[in-house]
Amino acid sequence: MNPEVDYITIASNKPKGKRPYFFNDPAVERVLNITMAVASELAVARERVDTLERILEEKGILSREEIETYVPKTKAIEEQRQTWHSEYISRVLRIVQQEMEELANPDKTLAEIADDIDQM
């Protein structure tokens, strides 16, 4: 992670125009978006971890068992992991954050906001 990049702010960036919706129920749409964000992150991470584990094991550097039993040895490592977790959750819950911001700073009429709330 690059310490100069504000990943939480980046996660709140949104494209111009309206978000496309595929389901009538906005709650279903939110859950689908969150699920797909998690699935994408997990797929990329899983592939990278698999690659690293295979290379390390092939070179005799360490075994997969050593990876499975690893425990952080310093507070700094634990804090780095916690920071990563916070940034990750921000990315996963990006759609919820954006919708909350839209309600707080609407570009919609009061009637449109009321309709959105009724549909939640």
DONUTI-748683 format. One line per 3 residues: their letters; for each residue x, y, z of N, C-alpha, C. Coordinates in nm, 2 decimals, padded with zeros to 4 digits, always signed. Example, Ala and Ser with C-alpha at 12.3 -4.5 7.8 and 13.67 -1.06 7.14 Angstrom:
AS) +01.32 -00.57 +00.78 +01.23 -00.45 +00.78 +01.32 -00.33 +00.78  +01.28 -00.22 +00.71 +01.37 -00.11 +00.71 +01.29 +00.00 +00.79
***
This chain:
MNP) +00.08 -00.12 +00.00 +00.00 +00.00 +00.00 +00.09 +00.12 +00.00  +00.05 +00.22 -00.08 +00.12 +00.34 -00.09 +00.07 +00.44 +00.02  +00.15 +00.48 +00.11 +00.10 +00.57 +00.22 +00.06 +00.70 +00.18
EVD) +00.10 +00.75 +00.05 +00.06 +00.88 +00.00 -00.08 +00.88 -00.06  -00.14 +00.76 -00.08 -00.27 +00.75 -00.15 -00.38 +00.74 -00.04  -00.48 +00.82 -00.05 -00.59 +00.81 +00.04 -00.70 +00.72 -00.02
YIT) -00.69 +00.59 +00.01 -00.77 +00.49 -00.05 -00.92 +00.51 -00.01  -00.94 +00.56 +00.11 -01.08 +00.58 +00.15 -01.15 +00.68 +00.06  -01.08 +00.79 +00.03 -01.13 +00.90 -00.05 -01.15 +00.85 -00.19
IAS) -01.06 +00.77 -00.24 -01.07 +00.71 -00.38 -01.19 +00.62 -00.39  -01.22 +00.55 -00.28 -01.33 +00.46 -00.28 -01.46 +00.53 -00.29  -01.47 +00.66 -00.25 -01.59 +00.73 -00.26 -01.61 +00.80 -00.40
NKP) -01.51 +00.79 -00.49 -01.52 +00.85 -00.62 -01.63 +00.78 -00.69  -01.71 +00.86 -00.77 -01.81 +00.79 -00.85 -01.82 +00.85 -00.99  -01.86 +00.77 -01.08 -01.87 +00.81 -01.22 -01.98 +00.92 -01.24
KGK) -01.97 +00.99 -01.35 -02.08 +01.09 -01.38 -02.20 +01.01 -01.43  -02.32 +01.07 -01.42 -02.44 +01.01 -01.47 -02.50 +00.92 -01.36  -02.62 +00.87 -01.39 -02.69 +00.78 -01.30 -02.63 +00.64 -01.30
RPY) -02.64 +00.58 -01.19 -02.60 +00.44 -01.17 -02.70 +00.35 -01.24  -02.66 +00.25 -01.32 -02.76 +00.16 -01.38 -02.81 +00.06 -01.27  -02.94 +00.04 -01.27 -03.00 -00.06 -01.18 -03.06 -00.17 -01.26
FFN) -03.05 -00.29 -01.21 -03.09 -00.41 -01.28 -03.21 -00.48 -01.21  -03.23 -00.44 -01.08 -03.34 -00.50 -01.01 -03.43 -00.39 -00.96  -03.56 -00.42 -00.94 -03.66 -00.32 -00.89 -03.63 -00.28 -00.75
DPA) -03.58 -00.37 -00.67 -03.56 -00.34 -00.53 -03.42 -00.29 -00.51  -03.40 -00.16 -00.46 -03.27 -00.10 -00.44 -03.19 -00.18 -00.34  -03.25 -00.24 -00.24 -03.18 -00.32 -00.14 -03.11 -00.44 -00.21
VER) -03.18 -00.51 -00.30 -03.12 -00.62 -00.37 -03.00 -00.57 -00.45  -03.02 -00.46 -00.52 -02.91 -00.40 -00.60 -02.79 -00.37 -00.52  -02.81 -00.31 -00.40 -02.69 -00.28 -00.31 -02.62 -00.41 -00.27
VLN) -02.70 -00.51 -00.23 -02.64 -00.64 -00.19 -02.56 -00.70 -00.30  -02.62 -00.70 -00.42 -02.55 -00.75 -00.54 -02.42 -00.68 -00.56  -02.42 -00.54 -00.56 -02.30 -00.46 -00.58 -02.19 -00.49 -00.48
ITM) -02.23 -00.50 -00.35 -02.14 -00.53 -00.25 -02.08 -00.67 -00.27  -02.16 -00.77 -00.30 -02.12 -00.91 -00.32 -02.02 -00.91 -00.44  -02.05 -00.84 -00.55 -01.96 -00.85 -00.66 -01.83 -00.78 -00.63
AVA) -01.83 -00.67 -00.55 -01.71 -00.61 -00.51 -01.62 -00.70 -00.43  -01.68 -00.77 -00.34 -01.61 -00.87 -00.26 -01.56 -00.98 -00.34  -01.64 -01.03 -00.43 -01.60 -01.14 -00.52 -01.48 -01.10 -00.61
SEL) -01.48 -00.98 -00.66 -01.37 -00.94 -00.74 -01.24 -00.93 -00.66  -01.25 -00.86 -00.55 -01.14 -00.85 -00.46 -01.08 -00.99 -00.42  -01.17 -01.08 -00.39 -01.12 -01.21 -00.34 -01.06 -01.29 -00.46
AVA) -01.12 -01.28 -00.57 -01.06 -01.35 -00.69 -00.92 -01.31 -00.72  -00.90 -01.18 -00.72 -00.76 -01.12 -00.75 -00.67 -01.16 -00.64  -00.71 -01.15 -00.51 -00.62 -01.18 -00.40 -00.59 -01.33 -00.40
RER) -00.69 -01.41 -00.42 -00.66 -01.56 -00.42 -00.56 -01.60 -00.52  -00.57 -01.54 -00.64 -00.48 -01.58 -00.75 -00.34 -01.53 -00.71  -00.32 -01.42 -00.66 -00.19 -01.37 -00.62 -00.13 -01.45 -00.50
VDT) -00.21 -01.48 -00.41 -00.16 -01.56 -00.29 -00.12 -01.70 -00.34  -00.20 -01.76 -00.43 -00.16 -01.89 -00.48 -00.03 -01.88 -00.56  -00.01 -01.78 -00.64 +00.12 -01.76 -00.71 +00.23 -01.75 -00.61
LER) +00.22 -01.67 -00.51 +00.33 -01.65 -00.42 +00.36 -01.78 -00.34  +00.26 -01.84 -00.30 +00.28 -01.97 -00.22 +00.35 -02.07 -00.31  +00.31 -02.09 -00.43 +00.37 -02.18 -00.52 +00.52 -02.15 -00.55
ILE) +00.55 -02.02 -00.57 +00.69 -01.98 -00.60 +00.77 -02.00 -00.47  +00.72 -01.96 -00.36 +00.80 -01.98 -00.23 +00.82 -02.12 -00.20  +00.72 -02.21 -00.22 +00.74 -02.35 -00.19 +00.83 -02.41 -00.30
EKG) +00.82 -02.38 -00.42 +00.91 -02.44 -00.53 +01.06 -02.40 -00.50  +01.08 -02.28 -00.45 +01.22 -02.24 -00.42 +01.27 -02.28 -00.29  +01.18 -02.35 -00.21 +01.22 -02.40 -00.08 +01.24 -02.29 +00.02
ILS) +01.18 -02.18 +00.00 +01.19 -02.07 +00.10 +01.10 -02.09 +00.22  +00.98 -02.13 +00.20 +00.89 -02.16 +00.31 +00.78 -02.25 +00.26  +00.72 -02.32 +00.35 +00.61 -02.41 +00.31 +00.47 -02.34 +00.34
REE) +00.37 -02.40 +00.28 +00.24 -02.35 +00.30 +00.20 -02.36 +00.45  +00.25 -02.46 +00.51 +00.22 -02.48 +00.66 +00.27 -02.36 +00.74  +00.39 -02.31 +00.70 +00.45 -02.19 +00.77 +00.36 -02.07 +00.75
IET) +00.30 -02.06 +00.63 +00.21 -01.95 +00.60 +00.09 -01.96 +00.68  +00.03 -02.08 +00.69 -00.09 -02.10 +00.77 -00.08 -02.07 +00.91  +00.04 -02.09 +00.97 +00.06 -02.08 +01.11 +00.13 -01.95 +01.15
YVP) +00.15 -01.86 +01.06 +00.21 -01.73 +01.08 +00.13 -01.64 +01.18  +00.20 -01.58 +01.28 +00.14 -01.48 +01.37 +00.22 -01.36 +01.36  +00.16 -01.24 +01.35 +00.23 -01.11 +01.34 +00.32 -01.09 +01.47
KTK) +00.44 -01.05 +01.45 +00.54 -01.04 +01.56 +00.54 -00.90 +01.62  +00.49 -00.80 +01.56 +00.50 -00.66 +01.61 +00.36 -00.59 +01.61  +00.35 -00.49 +01.69 +00.23 -00.41 +01.69 +00.21 -00.33 +01.55
AIE) +00.33 -00.29 +01.49 +00.33 -00.22 +01.37 +00.26 -00.31 +01.26  +00.30 -00.44 +01.26 +00.24 -00.53 +01.16 +00.09 -00.54 +01.18  +00.05 -00.55 +01.30 -00.10 -00.56 +01.33 -00.17 -00.43 +01.29
EQR) -00.11 -00.31 +01.31 -00.17 -00.19 +01.27 -00.18 -00.17 +01.12  -00.07 -00.22 +01.05 -00.08 -00.22 +00.90 -00.19 -00.30 +00.85  -00.21 -00.42 +00.91 -00.32 -00.50 +00.87 -00.45 -00.44 +00.90
QTW) -00.47 -00.37 +01.01 -00.59 -00.31 +01.05 -00.62 -00.19 +00.95  -00.52 -00.12 +00.91 -00.54 -00.01 +00.81 -00.59 -00.07 +00.68  -00.52 -00.18 +00.64 -00.57 -00.24 +00.51 -00.71 -00.29 +00.52
HSE) -00.75 -00.34 +00.64 -00.89 -00.39 +00.65 -00.99 -00.27 +00.64  -00.95 -00.16 +00.70 -01.04 -00.04 +00.69 -01.05 +00.01 +00.55  -00.94 +00.01 +00.48 -00.95 +00.05 +00.34 -01.03 -00.04 +00.25
YIS) -01.01 -00.17 +00.28 -01.08 -00.28 +00.21 -01.24 -00.26 +00.23  -01.28 -00.25 +00.35 -01.42 -00.23 +00.38 -01.48 -00.11 +00.32  -01.40 +00.00 +00.31 -01.44 +00.12 +00.24 -01.47 +00.09 +00.09
RVL) -01.39 +00.01 +00.03 -01.41 -00.03 -00.11 -01.53 -00.12 -00.12  -01.54 -00.21 -00.03 -01.66 -00.31 -00.04 -01.79 -00.23 -00.02  -01.79 -00.14 +00.07 -01.92 -00.07 +00.11 -01.93 +00.06 +00.03
RIV) -01.86 +00.08 -00.07 -01.86 +00.20 -00.15 -02.00 +00.24 -00.19  -02.08 +00.15 -00.24 -02.21 +00.19 -00.29 -02.30 +00.24 -00.18  -02.29 +00.19 -00.06 -02.37 +00.24 +00.05 -02.32 +00.38 +00.09
QQE) -02.19 +00.40 +00.09 -02.14 +00.53 +00.13 -02.19 +00.63 +00.02  -02.18 +00.60 -00.10 -02.22 +00.69 -00.21 -02.37 +00.73 -00.20  -02.45 +00.63 -00.17 -02.60 +00.65 -00.15 -02.63 +00.74 -00.03
MEE) -02.55 +00.72 +00.08 -02.57 +00.80 +00.20 -02.53 +00.95 +00.16  -02.42 +00.97 +00.09 -02.38 +01.10 +00.05 -02.48 +01.17 -00.04  -02.54 +01.09 -00.13 -02.64 +01.14 -00.22 -02.76 +01.19 -00.14
LAN) -02.80 +01.12 -00.04 -02.91 +01.16 +00.05 -02.88 +01.29 +00.13  -02.75 +01.30 +00.17 -02.71 +01.41 +00.25 -02.69 +01.54 +00.16  -02.65 +01.52 +00.03 -02.63 +01.63 -00.06 -02.70 +01.60 -00.19
PDK) -02.83 +01.60 -00.19 -02.91 +01.56 -00.30 -02.90 +01.65 -00.42  -02.90 +01.59 -00.54 -02.92 +01.66 -00.67 -03.07 +01.64 -00.71  -03.15 +01.58 -00.62 -03.28 +01.54 -00.65 -03.38 +01.64 -00.58
TLA) -03.50 +01.63 -00.62 -03.61 +01.71 -00.56 -03.64 +01.63 -00.43  -03.71 +01.70 -00.34 -03.76 +01.64 -00.21 -03.85 +01.52 -00.24  -03.93 +01.53 -00.34 -04.02 +01.42 -00.38 -03.94 +01.29 -00.43
EIA) -03.84 +01.32 -00.50 -03.75 +01.21 -00.55 -03.68 +01.14 -00.43  -03.63 +01.22 -00.34 -03.57 +01.16 -00.22 -03.67 +01.08 -00.14  -03.79 +01.13 -00.12 -03.89 +01.05 -00.05 -03.92 +00.92 -00.12
DDI) -03.93 +00.92 -00.25 -03.95 +00.80 -00.33 -03.84 +00.70 -00.31  -03.71 +00.75 -00.31 -03.60 +00.66 -00.28 -03.61 +00.60 -00.14  -03.64 +00.68 -00.04 -03.65 +00.62 +00.09 -03.76 +00.52 +00.10
DQM) -03.88 +00.55 +00.04 -03.99 +00.45 +00.04 -03.95 +00.32 -00.02  -03.86 +00.32 -00.12 -03.82 +00.20 -00.19 -03.71 +00.12 -00.11  -03.66 +00.17 -00.01 -03.55 +00.11 +00.07 -03.61 +00.00 +00.16
***
